[in-house]
Amino acid sequence: MVVGKLIHIGVDLVLLSTALAGIRRSTGLKLKPDSLVESKDMQSYIERYLSLGEMAMDLAASRMGSSSTYFTRDH
């Protein structure tokens, strides 16, 4: 039960990071880690967390781009 809850929270955090990556890519707005915390270590963790969303966004785009069954490309 506890493991399931941890997995659920982990997936939610990845989805949030991916949404922030999408916002950054579509609008150019970027979260500033130094405005959230003063600790350089925590800023580094936040930057790594945000890069996880970038990787998830890249993976999703790659998978959707290779699927001709469900997605089409506008030219």
N, C-alpha and C positions, 0 to 999 in steps of 0.2 A: 504494500500500500504506500509506504513512504517512497520507495523507488519509483513507482508510477507518478507520484506527485512531483518528484524531482525531474523526471523526464518531461512532464507536462510544462513545468516552469522553464526548463532548458529550451524546449521547442518555442515557447512563447517569447523568450529572450532573443532567439535567432530570428523569429518573425519580426520583432520590433526593430532589430538591427537591419534587417533586409528592407523594411519600410523606410527607415532613415536613409539607407543607401539609395533607394528609389527617389526620395525627395531631393537628395543631393544631386543626383544625376539629372532630374527633370527641371529643377529650379536653380541649382547652383548654391543653395543654402547649405551651410555645413555647421555642424555642432562644434563648439569650441570647448575642448576638455578643460582648458585652464579657467574657464568661467564657472565650471561646476565644482572643481576641487583644487586645492593648492598643492597637494602632494604630487610630486613628479612621478612617483610609482603608480598612483591611481590614474593619473593622466595617461600613462603608458597602457594601463589595462583598458581604459576607455577607448583609446585608439585601436588597440588590438580587437576589442569587441566590435567596433565599427567596421574594421577591415573584414571581420567574419561575415557581416552583412553584405559587404561588397563581393566577397567570394560566393556567397549564397545566391546573390543576384546574377553573377556571371554564370554560375552553374545552371540556374533556372533558364536564363536566356539561351544558353548553349543547348540545353535539352529541348526547349521549345523550338529552336531554330532547326534542329535536326529531325523534328517530327513533322512529316508532311501529311500525316493522317488527321491531326487535330488543329494544326495551325498553318496559316498561309502568310506569305510575305507580301506586303503592299509595295508595288514598284512605282 
